[in-house]
Amino acid sequence: MSYISEIDPEIAEAMELEAKRQDYKLNLIASENYTSRAVMEAQGSIMTNKYAEGYSGKRYYGGCEYVDIAENLAIDRAKQIFGAEHVNVQPHSGSNANMAVYFSVLEYGDTIMAMDLSQGGHLSHGSPVNFTGKFYNVVPYGVNKETETIDYDELMDIAKENKPKMIVAGASAYSREIDFKRFREIADEVGAYLLADIAHIAGLVAAGVHQNPVPYADFVTTTTHKTLRGPRGGMIMCSEDYAKAIDKTVFPGIQGGPLMHVIAGKAVAFKEAQTPQFKKDLEQTVKNAKALCKNLEDRGFTIVSGDTDNHMMLVNLNDFDITGKDAETVFSKAGIVLNKNTIPSETRGPFITSGVRVGTPPITTRGMKESEMEDVADFLKQAIDNRNDDSELEKISADVQQFASSYPIYK
Ligand code: PLP
């Protein structure tokens, strides 16, 4: 940090404070993780200086021979991990990746069927405040009221009735295994494209602890920074049939020059994702989520759908008579970082909510295992029990800091 301290002490200080915050807080945000130093080294490298519009071997700029190495490696490694025929690693984000897929095969006004934001879907799956909600006719689906899980028979009925041109499978807040094979059957029944958005579960898929949608979906999109533990960015996978259309939509369709330093970071992350350690960590992420789920239930918390199959869970806070928004603040005072989230039976708006989303990727990357999930559940329960007592919350925060510090992120 020496150069920044000299040139821009204000930013240096913000970075220092952020590093401390990450070290001392217990991060239960399901969509976050800690990348390796190697990934950060690539992202903070001289590759940021290079313009490389186009694709490897077909660039609109000279001097791309070395960034081509990075992009080719990222693509080859992603193909190996997920078994995809074609990969585009240039999307700047998960939303951009989704945009590229939509723009490749849909027309303005076409019908897409996707999980509603309030039920666990993502903004880019048809939310009215997102371009998807403005450009397309959106037919939302949710979870079954009783089971709080996806009801595939109901989805089939909705699809038959509305004949969407594309079905989106994937979510930001859904804790159960997604049956992509079943989604394929539904899409085939109505002649729809199937887009699997695995932004949240990509690391689990890479590690073989979640069904891989690549054999079933026409398009698979992901972010690279969540369970996949890479740099912030997006990626698209598809068969050769759609390769040209996807590449053309990403560039020059919706993006200019790719972020070559980020693509180098993606290549590094994909190499790491092929190691036995990554597989072990991702298996542990799911074991931790299951353990945390049980520990929270034992302490009186209600878990949406009663369990988790992946890296996260939704906690229904109605029994504690506190909103998700207030709970987020209470937990924050106790040194625990998570986010408010709507629950399937939601009666409140998205800024208030009746639940919180809890994820295990960051704490697993820090080295925590099932036994530590008892401590994490204890902290959450203590915080909720002392929600109206700021001095108690401060004491809990000190304990949380001591606990978190024993699991250093960067050793
Ligand atoms: N898709 C899903 C399912 C997500 O959860 C997210 C991010 O939370 C995205 C797409 C978008 O990713 P980004 O924030 O990189 O645009």
Boltz pocket constraint, residues with backbone or C-beta under 6 A from the ligand:
constraints:
  - pocket:
      binder: B
      contacts: [[A, 31], [A, 92], [A, 93], [A, 94], [A, 95], [A, 96], [A, 121], [A, 122], [A, 124], [A, 170], [A, 171], [A, 172], [A, 197], [A, 198], [A, 199], [A, 200], [A, 223], [A, 233], [A, 234]]
      max_distance: 6.0
